[in-house]
Amino acid sequence: MSSASVILAGVIVVVGFGFIASRIINGSGDNNPLPDPPPTAALGGIELPSGSPGPIPIGSPSPSLSPSPTPTPTPTTTKPSPKPTTKPPFQGSIQIDAGSVPSTVDLTAEGTDDWVHWGEDGTFSLERDKNGNFKILEGTPTAPRFRHALSAQFFRWTGGDPVDHSDGTTTGIRTCGAGNGFTVSAPASATTKVLRLYVGIISAKGELRASLSAGSATASRSVEQRDGTFRTLVYTVTYRAPAATRINFSWNTAQAFGDGCGGVALEAATLR
């Protein structure tokens, strides 16, 4: 009995102590209520709506499909890139025009750069512009070579050397026989120049050829005079070179007709 009484008394004491402690805690809570716990925050600090979370949608599985065939690439045609066009280097230009000789030719007025006349004082005489600086030159003479006075036209000049002036002369030089003729040269450059060559022909076919010392430009003209009449003409040569060089002329007897002295003749030349 006494043991049971002791146990019962201990239980009563514990229960009473717990009751008193509970009252103290609840009593102090009336004056300082504890704050509600903070709402749960989502990632990034965004509050989730209150209430029970809604159902999370789950995507329905894709229906079983056959694998798509691999697309075949469309063949493309690649056009080759155009090759860059390269302009060929300028090789010079020569143009020869033939015309009739006027009744009087003023070499001084026409040859502003230089002028020459052949045959005034003899077979090998050459009258020229004293201020022309020897721009027009004759090459090595060929045989046979004759002085003549057959021109129907007159050539005049002032300021010449060694003959200072002439009021008009019909003289010149000539040759005969196939293969014989004359050579003349003049300066050439990138600037267009004009040379006039006064020539004659008798009982022959004459051929004028022109070429540049630099570049590949060439030109030629021919003329025939089958009877024994002396014919004159002027070749106007317009030319331009790729660089400073010279233009070369050959005036030859391509063919002689008859039994006489058929061939070509040379009267005068002007440069401007």
URWO-V670229 format. One record per helix or strand of 3 or more residues. SS is the DSSP state (A for helix, B for strand). FROM is the first residue (numbers start at 1). TO is the last residue. If there is no record, write none. Layout:
BEGIN
ss->(SS	SS)
from->(FROM	FROM)
to->(TO	TO)
END
This chain:
BEGIN
ss->(A	A	B	B	A	B	B	B	B	B	B	B	B	B	B	B	B	B)
from->(2	43	93	104	107	114	126	146	154	166	172	181	193	204	218	231	245	263)
to->(31	45	99	106	110	118	129	148	157	169	174	188	202	212	225	240	256	271)
END
